[in-house]
Amino acid sequence: MSMERLTIDHVGQQGDGIALDGARNIYVPYTLGGETVEVTAASERSADRRDLVEVITPSPERIAPFCEYFGVCGGCAIQHWQTDAYRNWKRQLVVDTLKQAGIASEVGALVDAHGTGRRRATFHARQGSGALRVGFAAAGRHEIVPITHCPILDPAMDGAIGAANAVAELLKAVGKPLDIQISATENGLDIDIRGSGPLDTATLSKLSGLAKQHRLARLTRHGELVLLQAPPTIRVGRATVTLPPASFMQPTQAGEETLATLVTERCKGAKRIADLFCGFGPFSLRLAEKFRVSAFDSDAKAVAALNDAVRITQGLKPLAGEARDLFRRPLVPQELRDFDAVVFDPPRQGAEAQSRQLAASRLTRVVAVSCNPATFARDAKILLGGGFKLGEVIPVDQFRHTPHVEVVAKFAR
């Protein structure tokens, strides 16, 4: 395989180093600006990608990665960059996205929200060449990298990899690819198995025994209960929530708390708030310590968990959750007139339809949270077109070592 020598110009938006070849960009993972590198063609991927073979001239900002799987496992894109340079780059991702959208706004300092690490992970199990492989997806390839540990997981996830291997081994005879989602809760690990198809009674019984052996709080298959040993609860402010199977959860505890604090600060002075795309209530339950809240989400099980938590939590102001698909049935101006502030935190695709209704309403304050700066910028332009003004945008780094960044911002008029 022929070698090629390149000089990396800068790090791109996905964390790959970019070498300039006339009008074309060449992408090389795990490289930094100013480095001279030797590469080979990435045969399984597009013609503009290369695989790193050797760093000939390293950047002064290069550091040693802390994980032995870095560069093979596809979970982390960046562990090889000095912290300050990495943080500046990640903040700049937000600056550049807003600039490209034609939005003028101040962007604050990047807020680190990694905390003690990820409290949820999805492990993949695949049977190949006679060997069962359990771990994470390989970087840029359709393979599984078996792992024995992951240093970015929260200590509360101790035992998760062993449990994933045990589940995969027990279900090996099924012969199907498995995704095993594991979450840390107050009462132990919560596991949801996907991809197995229907299981017979004997296999379900064996899974129950495995759950007891690995001290799992709950074991589900595609959200259907297999065994419950203890409620898989987490703390949300002063409330205790029983996690709905496989529902969305912020990946780190620090991330959830950081976003909730930023949201609450930007709601100061409000009396009644609508929390849109509320999930099981990471914002709603904290906001209800100070404000009246109405919460909406399409995930009926998450909304039910929120309402259950409200019933057993003392000291909250009125809070009611409603299951509603905000993509198909966004709150309209007549409904929004009951609120003096709205919080929305949609999935990565953003909330275009809901943003149009917010822009058409008489609301004077909207607090936006987003895990995708590009769709945030699109929705922001809709609100700006409706007469809102955008305040400081705060980038939040909950997904450390990746190009993913979240933002929080207040719109007012």
Buried (B, 14 or more C-beta within 10 A) or exposed (E): EEEBEBBBBEBBBEBBBBBEEEEEBBBBBBBBBBBBBBBEBBEEEEEEBBBBBEBEEBBEBBBEBEBEBBBBBBBBBBBBBBEEBBBEBBBBBBBEBBBEBEBEBEBBEBBBBBBBBBBBBBBBBBBEEEEBBBBBBBBBEEBBBBBEEBBBBBEBBEBBBBBBBBBBEBBEEBEBBBBBBBBBBBBBBBBBBBBBEEBEEEBBEBBBEBBEEBEBBBBBBEEEEBBBBBBBBBEBBBBBBBBBBBBBBBBBBBBBBBBBEBBBEBBEEBEBBBBBBBBBBBBBBBBBBBBBBBBBBBBBBBBBBBBBBBEEBEEBBEBBBEBBEBBEEBBBEEBBEEBBBBBBBBBEEBBBBBBBBBBEBEBEBBBBBBBBBBBBBBBBBBBBEBEBEBBEBBBBBBBBBBBBBBBBBBBBB
